[in-house]
Amino acid sequence: MSQSAQQEFAFNKEDFERVRRTLYQKAGINLTETKDSLVYSRLARRLRALSLNSFDDYLTYLKRTPEEDENFINALTTNLTSFFREAHHFDALANYLRTHPGQRTIWCSASSTGEEPYSIAMTVAEVFDSFDNPVSIIASDIDSQVLAKASAGIYNSEATTKLTPHQCKKFLHKGKGSQKGKVRVVPELRKNVSFRRINLMDVTWPIRGPIDVIFCRNVMIYFDKPTQLNILKRMVALLPDDGLYIAGHSENFNKDSQIVTPVGKTIYKPVREGRRYG
Ligand SMILES: C[S@@+](CC[C@H](N)C(=O)[O-])C[C@H]1O[C@@H](n2cnc3c(N)ncnc32)[C@H](O)[C@@H]1O
């Protein structure tokens, strides 16, 4: 690791390894060895805010201060998302709701800044042609900062290009004055999504089955295979026999045929064995 002359804080290979180990323990996130400059730039803000001079001091502070965990994790998560990302999953959801009418629960388990759960809520409102429908949507993430943004439901207009003009009209309010260039998800839709902080690495989740559809997209890629399989098994235990597990485009469980079986592109249903509705 190179420590350039103009680097503000002392940061060496051992510090980077400690950050990697700590992040893995706390969030399951498996940072590759090349992410040292990302770690430096993301955590430098915390060192500045705490008036610390070195990563060694910061890591000692983190160890002694459990409240710092939240800032540490928030700084190191990657939150890339968008409305109707991987659009075929929302078509599959609409199809599922049409063929499984009635009370349903959907869990969006790495919801980031909210675009994904609001895309789910829009799909649901369109299927039922109503904001008052029998579908509950739970959205969660480990990162408290993205959850705050998600609850507010305010986005730059450019983020909504994948929505049809009809969807924009029905689901978004255009900002005026100081909010020009922004949009806000309408309150009728916001109330249909309940946000909470859940770390998928926690031994228990504050969530009860059955959950009919679980979106777990583009988060497993940050975990190693044993962690992925452990989370997948626990999620599958929450699904009914005809429930759906929806993965991200680079998350493939086709080889894990003892747990799930594919029913579409990165869409799976449970292979039933063991615990249910945990
Ligand atoms: C790349 S984003 C994916 C967002 C969305 N699911 C999508 O596909 O557009 C990954 C999200 O996973 C969250 N995350 C990372 N580790 C987590 C954990 N252990 N428990 C819950 N969420 C986690 C991050 O905070 C981040 O918001």
PDBQT file of the ligand as one rigid body, heavy atoms in Angstrom, charges set to zero:
ROOT
HETATM    1  C1  LIG A 301     -25.825  -2.147  -4.128  1.00  0.00    +0.000 C 
HETATM    2  S1  LIG A 301     -27.107  -1.832  -2.972  1.00  0.00    +0.000 S 
HETATM    3  C2  LIG A 301     -28.456  -2.703  -3.711  1.00  0.00    +0.000 C 
HETATM    4  C3  LIG A 301     -29.755  -1.955  -3.566  1.00  0.00    +0.000 C 
HETATM    5  C4  LIG A 301     -30.976  -2.636  -4.205  1.00  0.00    +0.000 C 
HETATM    6  N1  LIG A 301     -31.256  -3.894  -3.591  1.00  0.00    +0.000 N 
HETATM    7  C5  LIG A 301     -30.814  -2.795  -5.688  1.00  0.00    +0.000 C 
HETATM    8  O1  LIG A 301     -30.598  -3.899  -6.164  1.00  0.00    +0.000 OA
HETATM    9  O2  LIG A 301     -30.886  -1.797  -6.411  1.00  0.00    +0.000 OA
HETATM   10  C6  LIG A 301     -26.655  -2.900  -1.604  1.00  0.00    +0.000 C 
HETATM   11  C7  LIG A 301     -27.359  -2.536  -0.295  1.00  0.00    +0.000 C 
HETATM   12  O3  LIG A 301     -27.122  -3.598   0.648  1.00  0.00    +0.000 OA
HETATM   13  C8  LIG A 301     -26.981  -3.019   1.930  1.00  0.00    +0.000 C 
HETATM   14  N2  LIG A 301     -26.279  -3.968   2.821  1.00  0.00    +0.000 N 
HETATM   15  C9  LIG A 301     -24.971  -4.307   2.830  1.00  0.00    +0.000 A 
HETATM   16  N3  LIG A 301     -24.702  -5.179   3.815  1.00  0.00    +0.000 NA
HETATM   17  C10 LIG A 301     -25.881  -5.420   4.441  1.00  0.00    +0.000 A 
HETATM   18  C11 LIG A 301     -26.261  -6.237   5.544  1.00  0.00    +0.000 A 
HETATM   19  N4  LIG A 301     -25.368  -6.972   6.215  1.00  0.00    +0.000 N 
HETATM   20  N5  LIG A 301     -27.560  -6.244   5.921  1.00  0.00    +0.000 NA
HETATM   21  C12 LIG A 301     -28.482  -5.490   5.253  1.00  0.00    +0.000 A 
HETATM   22  N6  LIG A 301     -28.184  -4.693   4.212  1.00  0.00    +0.000 NA
HETATM   23  C13 LIG A 301     -26.895  -4.656   3.806  1.00  0.00    +0.000 A 
HETATM   24  C14 LIG A 301     -26.209  -1.738   1.674  1.00  0.00    +0.000 C 
HETATM   25  O4  LIG A 301     -26.346  -0.807   2.722  1.00  0.00    +0.000 OA
HETATM   26  C15 LIG A 301     -26.815  -1.265   0.360  1.00  0.00    +0.000 C 
HETATM   27  O5  LIG A 301     -27.837  -0.319   0.554  1.00  0.00    +0.000 OA
ENDROOT
TORSDOF 0
